[in-house]
Amino acid sequence: MNRKKVLQDIALRLKKIRETLGFSPVDMTKRIGTYRTNYYKYESAASFPHFAVLARLGNNLGVSLDWLILDKGPMFYKEKDYDNTLQKLIKIWNNHEFSIP
């Protein structure tokens, strides 16, 4: 999978999360603790969200990181299993199974 496609898919899912929750982009930046310019880059597929932002999406909003990044499972966690999911994503990243140059 190429970088552009990954970024576009994540951008679309971020927008879907935001709209599902009824948040404006500014509301979303406050909820996940990032700058508005960074969030716009994420939602426009110009940049990949930092791990800290991913952590806040999982912890603060209950977003399934499996769904956000890999499009697997439900959009939101039924039970908060964030730590396990983040560890899986870090392992994938470190093993270069999913890399963004």
Phi and psi restraints in degrees (range 20) as a CNS / XPLOR table:
assign (resid 1 and name C) (resid 2 and name N)
       (resid 2 and name CA) (resid 2 and name C) 1.0 -88.6 20.0 2
assign (resid 2 and name N) (resid 2 and name CA)
       (resid 2 and name C) (resid 3 and name N) 1.0 160.8 20.0 2
assign (resid 2 and name C) (resid 3 and name N)
       (resid 3 and name CA) (resid 3 and name C) 1.0 -57.3 20.0 2
assign (resid 3 and name N) (resid 3 and name CA)
       (resid 3 and name C) (resid 4 and name N) 1.0 -45.2 20.0 2
assign (resid 3 and name C) (resid 4 and name N)
       (resid 4 and name CA) (resid 4 and name C) 1.0 -60.7 20.0 2
assign (resid 4 and name N) (resid 4 and name CA)
       (resid 4 and name C) (resid 5 and name N) 1.0 -44.5 20.0 2
assign (resid 4 and name C) (resid 5 and name N)
       (resid 5 and name CA) (resid 5 and name C) 1.0 -64.7 20.0 2
assign (resid 5 and name N) (resid 5 and name CA)
       (resid 5 and name C) (resid 6 and name N) 1.0 -42.6 20.0 2
assign (resid 5 and name C) (resid 6 and name N)
       (resid 6 and name CA) (resid 6 and name C) 1.0 -60.4 20.0 2
assign (resid 6 and name N) (resid 6 and name CA)
       (resid 6 and name C) (resid 7 and name N) 1.0 -48.5 20.0 2
assign (resid 6 and name C) (resid 7 and name N)
       (resid 7 and name CA) (resid 7 and name C) 1.0 -61.9 20.0 2
assign (resid 7 and name N) (resid 7 and name CA)
       (resid 7 and name C) (resid 8 and name N) 1.0 -40.9 20.0 2
assign (resid 7 and name C) (resid 8 and name N)
       (resid 8 and name CA) (resid 8 and name C) 1.0 -64.5 20.0 2
assign (resid 8 and name N) (resid 8 and name CA)
       (resid 8 and name C) (resid 9 and name N) 1.0 -42.2 20.0 2
assign (resid 8 and name C) (resid 9 and name N)
       (resid 9 and name CA) (resid 9 and name C) 1.0 -64.9 20.0 2
assign (resid 9 and name N) (resid 9 and name CA)
       (resid 9 and name C) (resid 10 and name N) 1.0 -44.2 20.0 2
assign (resid 9 and name C) (resid 10 and name N)
       (resid 10 and name CA) (resid 10 and name C) 1.0 -65.3 20.0 2
assign (resid 10 and name N) (resid 10 and name CA)
       (resid 10 and name C) (resid 11 and name N) 1.0 -40.2 20.0 2
assign (resid 10 and name C) (resid 11 and name N)
       (resid 11 and name CA) (resid 11 and name C) 1.0 -59.4 20.0 2
assign (resid 11 and name N) (resid 11 and name CA)
       (resid 11 and name C) (resid 12 and name N) 1.0 -45.3 20.0 2
assign (resid 11 and name C) (resid 12 and name N)
       (resid 12 and name CA) (resid 12 and name C) 1.0 -63.6 20.0 2
assign (resid 12 and name N) (resid 12 and name CA)
       (resid 12 and name C) (resid 13 and name N) 1.0 -39.8 20.0 2
assign (resid 12 and name C) (resid 13 and name N)
       (resid 13 and name CA) (resid 13 and name C) 1.0 -70.6 20.0 2
assign (resid 13 and name N) (resid 13 and name CA)
       (resid 13 and name C) (resid 14 and name N) 1.0 -36.8 20.0 2
assign (resid 13 and name C) (resid 14 and name N)
       (resid 14 and name CA) (resid 14 and name C) 1.0 -60.9 20.0 2
assign (resid 14 and name N) (resid 14 and name CA)
       (resid 14 and name C) (resid 15 and name N) 1.0 -43.6 20.0 2
assign (resid 14 and name C) (resid 15 and name N)
       (resid 15 and name CA) (resid 15 and name C) 1.0 -63.7 20.0 2
assign (resid 15 and name N) (resid 15 and name CA)
       (resid 15 and name C) (resid 16 and name N) 1.0 -40.1 20.0 2
assign (resid 15 and name C) (resid 16 and name N)
       (resid 16 and name CA) (resid 16 and name C) 1.0 -63.4 20.0 2
assign (resid 16 and name N) (resid 16 and name CA)
       (resid 16 and name C) (resid 17 and name N) 1.0 -41.7 20.0 2
assign (resid 16 and name C) (resid 17 and name N)
       (resid 17 and name CA) (resid 17 and name C) 1.0 -59.5 20.0 2
assign (resid 17 and name N) (resid 17 and name CA)
       (resid 17 and name C) (resid 18 and name N) 1.0 -50.4 20.0 2
assign (resid 17 and name C) (resid 18 and name N)
       (resid 18 and name CA) (resid 18 and name C) 1.0 -58.3 20.0 2
assign (resid 18 and name N) (resid 18 and name CA)
       (resid 18 and name C) (resid 19 and name N) 1.0 -45.9 20.0 2
assign (resid 18 and name C) (resid 19 and name N)
       (resid 19 and name CA) (resid 19 and name C) 1.0 -68.9 20.0 2
assign (resid 19 and name N) (resid 19 and name CA)
       (resid 19 and name C) (resid 20 and name N) 1.0 -37.7 20.0 2
assign (resid 19 and name C) (resid 20 and name N)
       (resid 20 and name CA) (resid 20 and name C) 1.0 -61.4 20.0 2
assign (resid 20 and name N) (resid 20 and name CA)
       (resid 20 and name C) (resid 21 and name N) 1.0 -39.2 20.0 2
assign (resid 20 and name C) (resid 21 and name N)
       (resid 21 and name CA) (resid 21 and name C) 1.0 -81.4 20.0 2
assign (resid 21 and name N) (resid 21 and name CA)
       (resid 21 and name C) (resid 22 and name N) 1.0 -9.8 20.0 2
assign (resid 21 and name C) (resid 22 and name N)
       (resid 22 and name CA) (resid 22 and name C) 1.0 74.5 20.0 2
assign (resid 22 and name N) (resid 22 and name CA)
       (resid 22 and name C) (resid 23 and name N) 1.0 28.5 20.0 2
assign (resid 22 and name C) (resid 23 and name N)
       (resid 23 and name CA) (resid 23 and name C) 1.0 -97.4 20.0 2
assign (resid 23 and name N) (resid 23 and name CA)
       (resid 23 and name C) (resid 24 and name N) 1.0 148.2 20.0 2
assign (resid 23 and name C) (resid 24 and name N)
       (resid 24 and name CA) (resid 24 and name C) 1.0 -81.9 20.0 2
assign (resid 24 and name N) (resid 24 and name CA)
       (resid 24 and name C) (resid 25 and name N) 1.0 166.8 20.0 2
assign (resid 24 and name C) (resid 25 and name N)
       (resid 25 and name CA) (resid 25 and name C) 1.0 -57.3 20.0 2
assign (resid 25 and name N) (resid 25 and name CA)
       (resid 25 and name C) (resid 26 and name N) 1.0 -36.6 20.0 2
assign (resid 25 and name C) (resid 26 and name N)
       (resid 26 and name CA) (resid 26 and name C) 1.0 -66.7 20.0 2
assign (resid 26 and name N) (resid 26 and name CA)
       (resid 26 and name C) (resid 27 and name N) 1.0 -42.3 20.0 2
assign (resid 26 and name C) (resid 27 and name N)
       (resid 27 and name CA) (resid 27 and name C) 1.0 -59.0 20.0 2
assign (resid 27 and name N) (resid 27 and name CA)
       (resid 27 and name C) (resid 28 and name N) 1.0 -42.7 20.0 2
assign (resid 27 and name C) (resid 28 and name N)
       (resid 28 and name CA) (resid 28 and name C) 1.0 -63.0 20.0 2
assign (resid 28 and name N) (resid 28 and name CA)
       (resid 28 and name C) (resid 29 and name N) 1.0 -41.9 20.0 2
assign (resid 28 and name C) (resid 29 and name N)
       (resid 29 and name CA) (resid 29 and name C) 1.0 -63.0 20.0 2
assign (resid 29 and name N) (resid 29 and name CA)
       (resid 29 and name C) (resid 30 and name N) 1.0 -37.1 20.0 2
assign (resid 29 and name C) (resid 30 and name N)
       (resid 30 and name CA) (resid 30 and name C) 1.0 -67.2 20.0 2
assign (resid 30 and name N) (resid 30 and name CA)
       (resid 30 and name C) (resid 31 and name N) 1.0 -39.6 20.0 2
assign (resid 30 and name C) (resid 31 and name N)
       (resid 31 and name CA) (resid 31 and name C) 1.0 -68.6 20.0 2
assign (resid 31 and name N) (resid 31 and name CA)
       (resid 31 and name C) (resid 32 and name N) 1.0 -32.8 20.0 2
assign (resid 31 and name C) (resid 32 and name N)
       (resid 32 and name CA) (resid 32 and name C) 1.0 -107.1 20.0 2
assign (resid 32 and name N) (resid 32 and name CA)
       (resid 32 and name C) (resid 33 and name N) 1.0 4.0 20.0 2
assign (resid 32 and name C) (resid 33 and name N)
       (resid 33 and name CA) (resid 33 and name C) 1.0 63.2 20.0 2
assign (resid 33 and name N) (resid 33 and name CA)
       (resid 33 and name C) (resid 34 and name N) 1.0 50.2 20.0 2
assign (resid 33 and name C) (resid 34 and name N)
       (resid 34 and name CA) (resid 34 and name C) 1.0 -133.7 20.0 2
assign (resid 34 and name N) (resid 34 and name CA)
       (resid 34 and name C) (resid 35 and name N) 1.0 168.8 20.0 2
assign (resid 34 and name C) (resid 35 and name N)
       (resid 35 and name CA) (resid 35 and name C) 1.0 -76.0 20.0 2
assign (resid 35 and name N) (resid 35 and name CA)
       (resid 35 and name C) (resid 36 and name N) 1.0 148.5 20.0 2
assign (resid 35 and name C) (resid 36 and name N)
       (resid 36 and name CA) (resid 36 and name C) 1.0 -57.4 20.0 2
assign (resid 36 and name N) (resid 36 and name CA)
       (resid 36 and name C) (resid 37 and name N) 1.0 -41.3 20.0 2
assign (resid 36 and name C) (resid 37 and name N)
       (resid 37 and name CA) (resid 37 and name C) 1.0 -63.1 20.0 2
assign (resid 37 and name N) (resid 37 and name CA)
       (resid 37 and name C) (resid 38 and name N) 1.0 -38.3 20.0 2
assign (resid 37 and name C) (resid 38 and name N)
       (resid 38 and name CA) (resid 38 and name C) 1.0 -64.8 20.0 2
assign (resid 38 and name N) (resid 38 and name CA)
       (resid 38 and name C) (resid 39 and name N) 1.0 -45.4 20.0 2
assign (resid 38 and name C) (resid 39 and name N)
       (resid 39 and name CA) (resid 39 and name C) 1.0 -61.6 20.0 2
assign (resid 39 and name N) (resid 39 and name CA)
       (resid 39 and name C) (resid 40 and name N) 1.0 -41.5 20.0 2
assign (resid 39 and name C) (resid 40 and name N)
       (resid 40 and name CA) (resid 40 and name C) 1.0 -60.9 20.0 2
assign (resid 40 and name N) (resid 40 and name CA)
       (resid 40 and name C) (resid 41 and name N) 1.0 -36.4 20.0 2
assign (resid 40 and name C) (resid 41 and name N)
       (resid 41 and name CA) (resid 41 and name C) 1.0 -64.8 20.0 2
assign (resid 41 and name N) (resid 41 and name CA)
       (resid 41 and name C) (resid 42 and name N) 1.0 -39.5 20.0 2
assign (resid 41 and name C) (resid 42 and name N)
       (resid 42 and name CA) (resid 42 and name C) 1.0 -64.1 20.0 2
assign (resid 42 and name N) (resid 42 and name CA)
       (resid 42 and name C) (resid 43 and name N) 1.0 -45.4 20.0 2
assign (resid 42 and name C) (resid 43 and name N)
       (resid 43 and name CA) (resid 43 and name C) 1.0 -77.3 20.0 2
assign (resid 43 and name N) (resid 43 and name CA)
       (resid 43 and name C) (resid 44 and name N) 1.0 -14.7 20.0 2
assign (resid 43 and name C) (resid 44 and name N)
       (resid 44 and name CA) (resid 44 and name C) 1.0 -102.6 20.0 2
assign (resid 44 and name N) (resid 44 and name CA)
       (resid 44 and name C) (resid 45 and name N) 1.0 8.7 20.0 2
assign (resid 44 and name C) (resid 45 and name N)
       (resid 45 and name CA) (resid 45 and name C) 1.0 65.8 20.0 2
assign (resid 45 and name N) (resid 45 and name CA)
       (resid 45 and name C) (resid 46 and name N) 1.0 27.2 20.0 2
assign (resid 45 and name C) (resid 46 and name N)
       (resid 46 and name CA) (resid 46 and name C) 1.0 -92.9 20.0 2
assign (resid 46 and name N) (resid 46 and name CA)
       (resid 46 and name C) (resid 47 and name N) 1.0 -16.6 20.0 2
assign (resid 46 and name C) (resid 47 and name N)
       (resid 47 and name CA) (resid 47 and name C) 1.0 -153.7 20.0 2
assign (resid 47 and name N) (resid 47 and name CA)
       (resid 47 and name C) (resid 48 and name N) 1.0 149.7 20.0 2
assign (resid 47 and name C) (resid 48 and name N)
       (resid 48 and name CA) (resid 48 and name C) 1.0 -88.1 20.0 2
assign (resid 48 and name N) (resid 48 and name CA)
       (resid 48 and name C) (resid 49 and name N) 1.0 134.3 20.0 2
assign (resid 48 and name C) (resid 49 and name N)
       (resid 49 and name CA) (resid 49 and name C) 1.0 -61.0 20.0 2
assign (resid 49 and name N) (resid 49 and name CA)
       (resid 49 and name C) (resid 50 and name N) 1.0 137.9 20.0 2
assign (resid 49 and name C) (resid 50 and name N)
       (resid 50 and name CA) (resid 50 and name C) 1.0 -64.5 20.0 2
assign (resid 50 and name N) (resid 50 and name CA)
       (resid 50 and name C) (resid 51 and name N) 1.0 153.8 20.0 2
assign (resid 50 and name C) (resid 51 and name N)
       (resid 51 and name CA) (resid 51 and name C) 1.0 -57.2 20.0 2
assign (resid 51 and name N) (resid 51 and name CA)
       (resid 51 and name C) (resid 52 and name N) 1.0 -35.6 20.0 2
assign (resid 51 and name C) (resid 52 and name N)
       (resid 52 and name CA) (resid 52 and name C) 1.0 -63.0 20.0 2
assign (resid 52 and name N) (resid 52 and name CA)
       (resid 52 and name C) (resid 53 and name N) 1.0 -38.2 20.0 2
assign (resid 52 and name C) (resid 53 and name N)
       (resid 53 and name CA) (resid 53 and name C) 1.0 -67.5 20.0 2
assign (resid 53 and name N) (resid 53 and name CA)
       (resid 53 and name C) (resid 54 and name N) 1.0 -42.2 20.0 2
assign (resid 53 and name C) (resid 54 and name N)
       (resid 54 and name CA) (resid 54 and name C) 1.0 -60.2 20.0 2
assign (resid 54 and name N) (resid 54 and name CA)
       (resid 54 and name C) (resid 55 and name N) 1.0 -40.6 20.0 2
assign (resid 54 and name C) (resid 55 and name N)
       (resid 55 and name CA) (resid 55 and name C) 1.0 -62.1 20.0 2
assign (resid 55 and name N) (resid 55 and name CA)
       (resid 55 and name C) (resid 56 and name N) 1.0 -42.9 20.0 2
assign (resid 55 and name C) (resid 56 and name N)
       (resid 56 and name CA) (resid 56 and name C) 1.0 -69.3 20.0 2
assign (resid 56 and name N) (resid 56 and name CA)
       (resid 56 and name C) (resid 57 and name N) 1.0 -34.2 20.0 2
assign (resid 56 and name C) (resid 57 and name N)
       (resid 57 and name CA) (resid 57 and name C) 1.0 -60.3 20.0 2
assign (resid 57 and name N) (resid 57 and name CA)
       (resid 57 and name C) (resid 58 and name N) 1.0 -43.6 20.0 2
assign (resid 57 and name C) (resid 58 and name N)
       (resid 58 and name CA) (resid 58 and name C) 1.0 -69.5 20.0 2
assign (resid 58 and name N) (resid 58 and name CA)
       (resid 58 and name C) (resid 59 and name N) 1.0 -48.6 20.0 2
assign (resid 58 and name C) (resid 59 and name N)
       (resid 59 and name CA) (resid 59 and name C) 1.0 -74.6 20.0 2
assign (resid 59 and name N) (resid 59 and name CA)
       (resid 59 and name C) (resid 60 and name N) 1.0 -46.3 20.0 2
assign (resid 59 and name C) (resid 60 and name N)
       (resid 60 and name CA) (resid 60 and name C) 1.0 -82.3 20.0 2
assign (resid 60 and name N) (resid 60 and name CA)
       (resid 60 and name C) (resid 61 and name N) 1.0 -32.2 20.0 2
assign (resid 60 and name C) (resid 61 and name N)
       (resid 61 and name CA) (resid 61 and name C) 1.0 -116.1 20.0 2
assign (resid 61 and name N) (resid 61 and name CA)
       (resid 61 and name C) (resid 62 and name N) 1.0 -6.8 20.0 2
assign (resid 61 and name C) (resid 62 and name N)
       (resid 62 and name CA) (resid 62 and name C) 1.0 73.0 20.0 2
assign (resid 62 and name N) (resid 62 and name CA)
       (resid 62 and name C) (resid 63 and name N) 1.0 21.0 20.0 2
assign (resid 62 and name C) (resid 63 and name N)
       (resid 63 and name CA) (resid 63 and name C) 1.0 -73.3 20.0 2
assign (resid 63 and name N) (resid 63 and name CA)
       (resid 63 and name C) (resid 64 and name N) 1.0 134.1 20.0 2
assign (resid 63 and name C) (resid 64 and name N)
       (resid 64 and name CA) (resid 64 and name C) 1.0 -76.7 20.0 2
assign (resid 64 and name N) (resid 64 and name CA)
       (resid 64 and name C) (resid 65 and name N) 1.0 118.2 20.0 2
assign (resid 64 and name C) (resid 65 and name N)
       (resid 65 and name CA) (resid 65 and name C) 1.0 -70.6 20.0 2
assign (resid 65 and name N) (resid 65 and name CA)
       (resid 65 and name C) (resid 66 and name N) 1.0 -27.2 20.0 2
assign (resid 65 and name C) (resid 66 and name N)
       (resid 66 and name CA) (resid 66 and name C) 1.0 -60.6 20.0 2
assign (resid 66 and name N) (resid 66 and name CA)
       (resid 66 and name C) (resid 67 and name N) 1.0 -43.3 20.0 2
assign (resid 66 and name C) (resid 67 and name N)
       (resid 67 and name CA) (resid 67 and name C) 1.0 -69.8 20.0 2
assign (resid 67 and name N) (resid 67 and name CA)
       (resid 67 and name C) (resid 68 and name N) 1.0 -46.7 20.0 2
assign (resid 67 and name C) (resid 68 and name N)
       (resid 68 and name CA) (resid 68 and name C) 1.0 -60.1 20.0 2
assign (resid 68 and name N) (resid 68 and name CA)
       (resid 68 and name C) (resid 69 and name N) 1.0 -46.4 20.0 2
assign (resid 68 and name C) (resid 69 and name N)
       (resid 69 and name CA) (resid 69 and name C) 1.0 -92.7 20.0 2
assign (resid 69 and name N) (resid 69 and name CA)
       (resid 69 and name C) (resid 70 and name N) 1.0 -41.5 20.0 2
assign (resid 69 and name C) (resid 70 and name N)
       (resid 70 and name CA) (resid 70 and name C) 1.0 -106.5 20.0 2
assign (resid 70 and name N) (resid 70 and name CA)
       (resid 70 and name C) (resid 71 and name N) 1.0 -6.1 20.0 2
assign (resid 70 and name C) (resid 71 and name N)
       (resid 71 and name CA) (resid 71 and name C) 1.0 58.9 20.0 2
assign (resid 71 and name N) (resid 71 and name CA)
       (resid 71 and name C) (resid 72 and name N) 1.0 44.3 20.0 2
assign (resid 71 and name C) (resid 72 and name N)
       (resid 72 and name CA) (resid 72 and name C) 1.0 -124.5 20.0 2
assign (resid 72 and name N) (resid 72 and name CA)
       (resid 72 and name C) (resid 73 and name N) 1.0 135.2 20.0 2
assign (resid 72 and name C) (resid 73 and name N)
       (resid 73 and name CA) (resid 73 and name C) 1.0 80.1 20.0 2
assign (resid 73 and name N) (resid 73 and name CA)
       (resid 73 and name C) (resid 74 and name N) 1.0 -168.8 20.0 2
assign (resid 73 and name C) (resid 74 and name N)
       (resid 74 and name CA) (resid 74 and name C) 1.0 -78.1 20.0 2
assign (resid 74 and name N) (resid 74 and name CA)
       (resid 74 and name C) (resid 75 and name N) 1.0 162.0 20.0 2
assign (resid 74 and name C) (resid 75 and name N)
       (resid 75 and name CA) (resid 75 and name C) 1.0 -65.4 20.0 2
assign (resid 75 and name N) (resid 75 and name CA)
       (resid 75 and name C) (resid 76 and name N) 1.0 -38.3 20.0 2
assign (resid 75 and name C) (resid 76 and name N)
       (resid 76 and name CA) (resid 76 and name C) 1.0 -119.0 20.0 2
assign (resid 76 and name N) (resid 76 and name CA)
       (resid 76 and name C) (resid 77 and name N) 1.0 148.0 20.0 2
assign (resid 76 and name C) (resid 77 and name N)
       (resid 77 and name CA) (resid 77 and name C) 1.0 -68.4 20.0 2
assign (resid 77 and name N) (resid 77 and name CA)
       (resid 77 and name C) (resid 78 and name N) 1.0 139.8 20.0 2
assign (resid 77 and name C) (resid 78 and name N)
       (resid 78 and name CA) (resid 78 and name C) 1.0 -81.0 20.0 2
assign (resid 78 and name N) (resid 78 and name CA)
       (resid 78 and name C) (resid 79 and name N) 1.0 -39.3 20.0 2
assign (resid 78 and name C) (resid 79 and name N)
       (resid 79 and name CA) (resid 79 and name C) 1.0 -124.8 20.0 2
assign (resid 79 and name N) (resid 79 and name CA)
       (resid 79 and name C) (resid 80 and name N) 1.0 142.8 20.0 2
assign (resid 79 and name C) (resid 80 and name N)
       (resid 80 and name CA) (resid 80 and name C) 1.0 -72.6 20.0 2
assign (resid 80 and name N) (resid 80 and name CA)
       (resid 80 and name C) (resid 81 and name N) 1.0 106.9 20.0 2
assign (resid 80 and name C) (resid 81 and name N)
       (resid 81 and name CA) (resid 81 and name C) 1.0 -123.3 20.0 2
assign (resid 81 and name N) (resid 81 and name CA)
       (resid 81 and name C) (resid 82 and name N) 1.0 39.8 20.0 2
assign (resid 81 and name C) (resid 82 and name N)
       (resid 82 and name CA) (resid 82 and name C) 1.0 -61.2 20.0 2
assign (resid 82 and name N) (resid 82 and name CA)
       (resid 82 and name C) (resid 83 and name N) 1.0 -47.5 20.0 2
assign (resid 82 and name C) (resid 83 and name N)
       (resid 83 and name CA) (resid 83 and name C) 1.0 -58.5 20.0 2
assign (resid 83 and name N) (resid 83 and name CA)
       (resid 83 and name C) (resid 84 and name N) 1.0 -42.8 20.0 2
assign (resid 83 and name C) (resid 84 and name N)
       (resid 84 and name CA) (resid 84 and name C) 1.0 -63.3 20.0 2
assign (resid 84 and name N) (resid 84 and name CA)
       (resid 84 and name C) (resid 85 and name N) 1.0 -44.1 20.0 2
assign (resid 84 and name C) (resid 85 and name N)
       (resid 85 and name CA) (resid 85 and name C) 1.0 -65.6 20.0 2
assign (resid 85 and name N) (resid 85 and name CA)
       (resid 85 and name C) (resid 86 and name N) 1.0 -43.1 20.0 2
assign (resid 85 and name C) (resid 86 and name N)
       (resid 86 and name CA) (resid 86 and name C) 1.0 -63.5 20.0 2
assign (resid 86 and name N) (resid 86 and name CA)
       (resid 86 and name C) (resid 87 and name N) 1.0 -39.7 20.0 2
assign (resid 86 and name C) (resid 87 and name N)
       (resid 87 and name CA) (resid 87 and name C) 1.0 -62.3 20.0 2
assign (resid 87 and name N) (resid 87 and name CA)
       (resid 87 and name C) (resid 88 and name N) 1.0 -39.5 20.0 2
assign (resid 87 and name C) (resid 88 and name N)
       (resid 88 and name CA) (resid 88 and name C) 1.0 -62.8 20.0 2
assign (resid 88 and name N) (resid 88 and name CA)
       (resid 88 and name C) (resid 89 and name N) 1.0 -43.8 20.0 2
assign (resid 88 and name C) (resid 89 and name N)
       (resid 89 and name CA) (resid 89 and name C) 1.0 -65.7 20.0 2
assign (resid 89 and name N) (resid 89 and name CA)
       (resid 89 and name C) (resid 90 and name N) 1.0 -39.4 20.0 2
assign (resid 89 and name C) (resid 90 and name N)
       (resid 90 and name CA) (resid 90 and name C) 1.0 -64.3 20.0 2
assign (resid 90 and name N) (resid 90 and name CA)
       (resid 90 and name C) (resid 91 and name N) 1.0 -40.9 20.0 2
assign (resid 90 and name C) (resid 91 and name N)
       (resid 91 and name CA) (resid 91 and name C) 1.0 -62.8 20.0 2
assign (resid 91 and name N) (resid 91 and name CA)
       (resid 91 and name C) (resid 92 and name N) 1.0 -44.0 20.0 2
assign (resid 91 and name C) (resid 92 and name N)
       (resid 92 and name CA) (resid 92 and name C) 1.0 -60.9 20.0 2
assign (resid 92 and name N) (resid 92 and name CA)
       (resid 92 and name C) (resid 93 and name N) 1.0 -46.5 20.0 2
assign (resid 92 and name C) (resid 93 and name N)
       (resid 93 and name CA) (resid 93 and name C) 1.0 -59.6 20.0 2
assign (resid 93 and name N) (resid 93 and name CA)
       (resid 93 and name C) (resid 94 and name N) 1.0 -47.2 20.0 2
assign (resid 93 and name C) (resid 94 and name N)
       (resid 94 and name CA) (resid 94 and name C) 1.0 -68.4 20.0 2
assign (resid 94 and name N) (resid 94 and name CA)
       (resid 94 and name C) (resid 95 and name N) 1.0 -28.4 20.0 2
assign (resid 94 and name C) (resid 95 and name N)
       (resid 95 and name CA) (resid 95 and name C) 1.0 -87.5 20.0 2
assign (resid 95 and name N) (resid 95 and name CA)
       (resid 95 and name C) (resid 96 and name N) 1.0 3.0 20.0 2
assign (resid 95 and name C) (resid 96 and name N)
       (resid 96 and name CA) (resid 96 and name C) 1.0 61.1 20.0 2
assign (resid 96 and name N) (resid 96 and name CA)
       (resid 96 and name C) (resid 97 and name N) 1.0 24.5 20.0 2
assign (resid 96 and name C) (resid 97 and name N)
       (resid 97 and name CA) (resid 97 and name C) 1.0 -74.1 20.0 2
assign (resid 97 and name N) (resid 97 and name CA)
       (resid 97 and name C) (resid 98 and name N) 1.0 -23.4 20.0 2
assign (resid 97 and name C) (resid 98 and name N)
       (resid 98 and name CA) (resid 98 and name C) 1.0 -140.2 20.0 2
assign (resid 98 and name N) (resid 98 and name CA)
       (resid 98 and name C) (resid 99 and name N) 1.0 102.9 20.0 2
assign (resid 98 and name C) (resid 99 and name N)
       (resid 99 and name CA) (resid 99 and name C) 1.0 -125.0 20.0 2
assign (resid 99 and name N) (resid 99 and name CA)
       (resid 99 and name C) (resid 100 and name N) 1.0 145.5 20.0 2
assign (resid 99 and name C) (resid 100 and name N)
       (resid 100 and name CA) (resid 100 and name C) 1.0 -124.4 20.0 2
assign (resid 100 and name N) (resid 100 and name CA)
       (resid 100 and name C) (resid 101 and name N) 1.0 107.9 20.0 2
